[in-house]
Amino acid sequence: MENLVLYRVEERIATITLNRPEKRNALNPQLILELTEKFIYASEDDAVKVIVLKANGGSFSAGADLEYLQQLQQNTFEENVIDSNNLKKLFTTIYYLPKIVIAQVEGHAIAGGCGLATICDIIFATPESSFGYTEVKIGFVPAIVSCFLKQKVNETIAKELLLTGKTFTAQEALEYKLINYVTNSAEINRSVKEFALRLCSESSGNSLMITKQLINQTTNPLLEKSLEFAVQINARVRESEDFKKGIASFLNKEKINW
């Protein structure tokens, strides 16, 4: 069985690659677990100073896997709390990681995939990339990522993106200050590598770690409390009739009439 997540190190840069191109790198419990493990491994790898997160295939990540969505409908509340905590662990692992994480977004970054990109410290995207926190469209709630998004963009933009569930372009994401750079697809590999190499050669690793901690902990001091609440919200919403209706319609490719 092919690994869902690939890991390699070159010139002090660890590249963590989502490797489910046939599923548009959709998230499922195994992929979330493997990603978390790879980030923890990279944080402890003495050969690594900076981490790049990218994906194989035409999409960065299309969000939740269809089989995963079907399983959620069968879960008990306790199982949904555990599942939500696993996503929280992945996001907080990246957020609190003592090394800088750069997202290289090519193609769609939707729902959980958009959340995954959002958590990273620096985000590059191509002009063709698209983003969206689309959960409300299928009766779900972008609970966990909302705790982080509010620190990246202002409340007005956060409400617009989370409440409408609209998809938006890389240029719009740049204007919202959600991402840092829009780079042509032919140049993004080089641009990301050059940026990472500059961090490696021009900045103290200890200073990078402490500065990241300082920014995260002073801008979001109530994060843990917010995340605990978000996990409970996540689990409760999965028991709602709207969620069941939304997932059923989505899986059957039927138009949802709210």
LINRADA-V845174 format. One record per backbone hydrogen bond with DSSP energy under -1.0 kcal/mol. CO is the residue of the C=O (numbers start at 0). NH is the residue of the N-H. E is the energy in kcal/mol with one decimal. If there is no record, write none. Layout:
co:CO nh:NH e:E
co:CO nh:NH e:E
This chain:
co:3 nh:18 e:-3.3
co:5 nh:16 e:-2.3
co:7 nh:14 e:-3.0
co:9 nh:12 e:-1.7
co:11 nh:48 e:-3.0
co:11 nh:49 e:-1.8
co:12 nh:9 e:-2.2
co:13 nh:51 e:-3.1
co:14 nh:7 e:-1.5
co:15 nh:53 e:-2.3
co:16 nh:5 e:-2.6
co:17 nh:55 e:-2.6
co:19 nh:22 e:-1.9
co:19 nh:24 e:-3.0
co:20 nh:23 e:-1.6
co:22 nh:25 e:-1.3
co:23 nh:61 e:-1.7
co:26 nh:64 e:-2.9
co:27 nh:31 e:-2.5
co:28 nh:32 e:-2.2
co:29 nh:33 e:-2.7
co:30 nh:34 e:-2.6
co:31 nh:35 e:-2.1
co:32 nh:36 e:-2.4
co:33 nh:37 e:-2.4
co:34 nh:38 e:-2.4
co:35 nh:39 e:-2.2
co:36 nh:40 e:-2.5
co:37 nh:41 e:-2.6
co:38 nh:42 e:-2.1
co:39 nh:43 e:-1.2
co:44 nh:47 e:-2.0
co:49 nh:13 e:-2.6
co:50 nh:101 e:-3.1
co:51 nh:15 e:-3.1
co:52 nh:103 e:-3.1
co:53 nh:17 e:-2.5
co:60 nh:109 e:-2.5
co:62 nh:26 e:-3.6
co:64 nh:68 e:-2.4
co:65 nh:69 e:-2.2
co:66 nh:70 e:-2.1
co:67 nh:71 e:-2.0
co:70 nh:73 e:-1.6
co:75 nh:79 e:-2.1
co:76 nh:80 e:-2.0
co:77 nh:81 e:-2.1
co:78 nh:82 e:-2.4
co:79 nh:83 e:-2.6
co:80 nh:84 e:-2.3
co:81 nh:85 e:-1.6
co:82 nh:86 e:-1.5
co:83 nh:87 e:-2.5
co:84 nh:88 e:-2.5
co:85 nh:89 e:-1.9
co:86 nh:90 e:-2.5
co:87 nh:91 e:-2.9
co:88 nh:92 e:-2.2
co:89 nh:93 e:-1.9
co:90 nh:94 e:-2.5
co:91 nh:95 e:-2.8
co:99 nh:50 e:-2.7
co:100 nh:120 e:-1.4
co:100 nh:121 e:-1.7
co:101 nh:52 e:-3.3
co:102 nh:123 e:-3.0
co:104 nh:125 e:-1.2
co:106 nh:129 e:-1.2
co:107 nh:59 e:-1.2
co:107 nh:60 e:-2.4
co:108 nh:131 e:-1.1
co:109 nh:112 e:-2.6
co:110 nh:114 e:-2.3
co:111 nh:115 e:-2.2
co:112 nh:116 e:-1.7
co:113 nh:117 e:-2.4
co:114 nh:118 e:-1.6
co:116 nh:119 e:-1.2
co:121 nh:102 e:-3.0
co:122 nh:179 e:-2.1
co:122 nh:180 e:-1.9
co:123 nh:104 e:-2.9
co:124 nh:182 e:-3.2
co:125 nh:128 e:-1.6
co:128 nh:169 e:-1.1
co:129 nh:108 e:-2.5
co:130 nh:167 e:-2.8
co:131 nh:110 e:-3.1
co:131 nh:133 e:-1.0
co:133 nh:136 e:-1.6
co:134 nh:137 e:-1.9
co:134 nh:139 e:-2.2
co:135 nh:138 e:-1.3
co:140 nh:142 e:-2.2
co:141 nh:145 e:-1.5
co:143 nh:146 e:-1.0
co:144 nh:147 e:-1.3
co:144 nh:148 e:-2.8
co:145 nh:149 e:-1.5
co:147 nh:150 e:-1.5
co:148 nh:151 e:-1.5
co:148 nh:152 e:-2.4
co:153 nh:157 e:-2.6
co:154 nh:158 e:-2.6
co:155 nh:159 e:-1.9
co:156 nh:160 e:-2.8
co:157 nh:161 e:-2.7
co:158 nh:162 e:-2.6
co:159 nh:163 e:-1.8
co:160 nh:164 e:-1.3
co:167 nh:130 e:-2.9
co:168 nh:172 e:-2.4
co:169 nh:173 e:-2.2
co:170 nh:174 e:-2.1
co:171 nh:175 e:-2.5
co:172 nh:177 e:-2.5
co:172 nh:178 e:-1.1
co:180 nh:124 e:-1.7
co:183 nh:186 e:-1.8
co:183 nh:187 e:-1.4
co:186 nh:190 e:-2.8
co:187 nh:191 e:-2.8
co:188 nh:192 e:-2.2
co:189 nh:193 e:-2.7
co:190 nh:194 e:-2.2
co:191 nh:195 e:-2.6
co:192 nh:196 e:-2.8
co:193 nh:197 e:-2.0
co:194 nh:198 e:-1.9
co:195 nh:199 e:-2.1
co:196 nh:200 e:-2.5
co:197 nh:201 e:-2.8
co:198 nh:202 e:-1.2
co:203 nh:207 e:-2.5
co:204 nh:208 e:-2.2
co:205 nh:209 e:-2.5
co:206 nh:210 e:-2.6
co:207 nh:211 e:-2.4
co:208 nh:212 e:-2.3
co:209 nh:213 e:-2.7
co:210 nh:214 e:-2.6
co:211 nh:215 e:-2.6
co:212 nh:216 e:-2.7
co:213 nh:217 e:-1.7
co:214 nh:218 e:-2.0
co:215 nh:219 e:-1.2
co:219 nh:222 e:-1.6
co:221 nh:225 e:-2.3
co:222 nh:226 e:-2.9
co:223 nh:227 e:-2.2
co:224 nh:228 e:-1.8
co:225 nh:229 e:-2.4
co:226 nh:230 e:-2.5
co:227 nh:231 e:-1.5
co:228 nh:232 e:-2.3
co:229 nh:233 e:-3.0
co:230 nh:234 e:-2.1
co:231 nh:235 e:-2.4
co:232 nh:236 e:-2.8
co:233 nh:237 e:-1.3
co:235 nh:238 e:-1.6
co:236 nh:239 e:-1.9
co:239 nh:243 e:-1.8
co:240 nh:244 e:-2.7
co:241 nh:245 e:-2.9
co:242 nh:246 e:-2.8
co:243 nh:247 e:-2.1
co:244 nh:248 e:-2.4
co:245 nh:249 e:-2.3
co:246 nh:250 e:-2.9
co:247 nh:251 e:-1.9
co:248 nh:253 e:-3.1
co:249 nh:252 e:-1.0
